[in-house]
Amino acid sequence: MAGARIVDLISRVGPIPFERFMEEALYGEGGFFASSRLRSVKSGDFLTSPEVSPLFGETLARFVEAEHDRVGDPFRLVEVGAGSGSLLTSLLAVHPVADTWAVEVSPAAREALARLPVRVVADLGDVPAPFRGVIIANELVDNLPMAMAQLTEGGWRERWVGHVAGRLSLVDAPIRPEVAAWIERFSGPVEPGGWVEVQLDAYAWMGRAVSMLEAGAVVVIDYGDTAEGLAPRRRDGTLRTYRAHHMGPHPLDEPGATDITADVNFTALEAAAREAGAETELHRQDDFLAGLGLRDRLSELRHRELALARGGDPVERLKVRSLRTEAETLLHPRGLGDFRVLVARRG
Ligand SMILES: C[S@@+](CC[C@H](N)C(=O)[O-])C[C@H]1O[C@@H](n2cnc3c(N)ncnc32)[C@H](O)[C@@H]1O
């Protein structure tokens, strides 16, 4: 298990930064994403927008189509953290792109993706660049390893992971210069005692993705907010785990058995994209999908459902009702609709 390996590592090198712990717990041997289980499916640990409904991919297809028209051919579509392939399946059914790539670190997900008409690779670096096209990442960035810092009376301190009295525990550590620099720019307002997840890997990932584009867009969809918007959540921080669709135990309790995640700081991601040469737009998921026609689709489904209720085929009525509730779930203002969508355009 990942836990034993992490304890062994700490016994050899001493306490490790939180991002190293997260790297080992999620991606190392026995890690959450390294196991043979597919995580983002109904029987798995979390239900993402593309798993909720094909309407998500079908709606995003309109965005990809518009970018395709804008930047022309040759055009490439890349999904990073493609999971089971549900997003690509529904998207490509509406707007087929011959040159499509799925990037997945998880062997179980790569196996599931092998049935799609796409190239499957383990790392974004395996996709030849630069290219014209779109890179999509839905619920990827919240999993990228992050450092943990707390504002104490004496200033900012990091929280590393040590092994104390037989258990993994957070231990005090001085703040590293790169962590301090990120906090200075992106932490937003924090009261003493407050926690910040320092998302240096997400920042680097965003810059790298934008740099791969000659022209086109990177679209990052995730839970989170701007630095200002996250301020009310700083007292306890937003680090958490998920397992079987519920909040799981403390991140240190069962490494390898739970998803470890935190709200994405979109102010930092936007800055990374701009510094890499992109123009950015930040939307809420409900507004973004509505702008691409999902609200119109919802009204059409409601009307069809009503018409079918007056004497149509009951099976058809059930199908329409199910699509209607899926569209509502994707647009729910306190649920998936409250996710953020960062569009970073280049060229
Ligand atoms: C929360 S799941 C989301 C899956 C899919 N995008 C969806 O919305 O259903 C995160 C996925 O990202 C993958 N992943 C995490 N880090 C990655 C990385 N650095 N590169 C590629 N894939 C990664 C995981 O294996 C997992 O399948």
The ligand as an SDF file (V2000), in Angstrom:
LIG
                    3D

 27 29  0  0  0  0  0  0  0  0999 V2000
  -11.3000   13.3380  -11.2920 C   0  0  0  0  0  0  0  0  0  0  0  0
  -10.7730   12.3460  -12.6070 S   0  0  0  0  0  0  0  0  0  0  0  0
  -11.6060   13.1230  -13.9720 C   0  0  0  0  0  0  0  0  0  0  0  0
  -11.7160   12.2430  -15.1610 C   0  0  0  0  0  0  0  0  0  0  0  0
  -12.4310   12.8900  -16.3690 C   0  0  0  0  0  0  0  0  0  0  0  0
  -11.7610   14.0900  -16.8180 N   0  0  0  0  0  0  0  0  0  0  0  0
  -13.8760   13.2130  -16.0260 C   0  0  0  0  0  0  0  0  0  0  0  0
  -14.1950   14.3910  -15.9490 O   0  0  0  0  0  0  0  0  0  0  0  0
  -14.6530   12.2610  -15.8190 O   0  0  0  0  0  0  0  0  0  0  0  0
   -9.1040   12.8720  -12.8040 C   0  0  0  0  0  0  0  0  0  0  0  0
   -8.4080   12.0430  -13.8610 C   0  0  0  0  0  0  0  0  0  0  0  0
   -7.1630   12.6580  -14.1730 O   0  0  0  0  0  0  0  0  0  0  0  0
   -6.1680   11.6640  -14.2600 C   0  0  0  0  0  0  0  0  0  0  0  0
   -4.9100   12.3580  -13.9710 N   0  0  0  0  0  0  0  0  0  0  0  0
   -4.5320   12.8790  -12.7940 C   0  0  0  0  0  0  0  0  0  0  0  0
   -3.3410   13.5010  -12.9180 N   0  0  0  0  0  0  0  0  0  0  0  0
   -2.9790   13.3960  -14.2150 C   0  0  0  0  0  0  0  0  0  0  0  0
   -1.8650   13.8560  -14.9720 C   0  0  0  0  0  0  0  0  0  0  0  0
   -0.8820   14.5410  -14.3990 N   0  0  0  0  0  0  0  0  0  0  0  0
   -1.8250   13.5790  -16.2940 N   0  0  0  0  0  0  0  0  0  0  0  0
   -2.8230   12.8680  -16.8790 C   0  0  0  0  0  0  0  0  0  0  0  0
   -3.9040   12.4060  -16.2130 N   0  0  0  0  0  0  0  0  0  0  0  0
   -3.9800   12.6580  -14.9030 C   0  0  0  0  0  0  0  0  0  0  0  0
   -6.5850   10.6180  -13.2570 C   0  0  0  0  0  0  0  0  0  0  0  0
   -6.0580    9.3550  -13.5330 O   0  0  0  0  0  0  0  0  0  0  0  0
   -8.1090   10.6420  -13.4110 C   0  0  0  0  0  0  0  0  0  0  0  0
   -8.5440    9.7390  -14.3920 O   0  0  0  0  0  0  0  0  0  0  0  0
  1  2  1  0
  2  3  1  0
  2 10  1  0
  3  4  1  0
  4  5  1  0
  5  6  1  0
  5  7  1  0
  7  8  2  0
  7  9  1  0
 10 11  1  0
 11 12  1  0
 11 26  1  0
 12 13  1  0
 13 14  1  0
 13 24  1  0
 14 15  1  0
 14 23  1  0
 15 16  2  0
 16 17  1  0
 17 18  1  0
 17 23  2  0
 18 19  1  0
 18 20  2  0
 20 21  1  0
 21 22  2  0
 22 23  1  0
 24 25  1  0
 24 26  1  0
 26 27  1  0
M  CHG  2   2   1   9  -1
M  END
$$$$
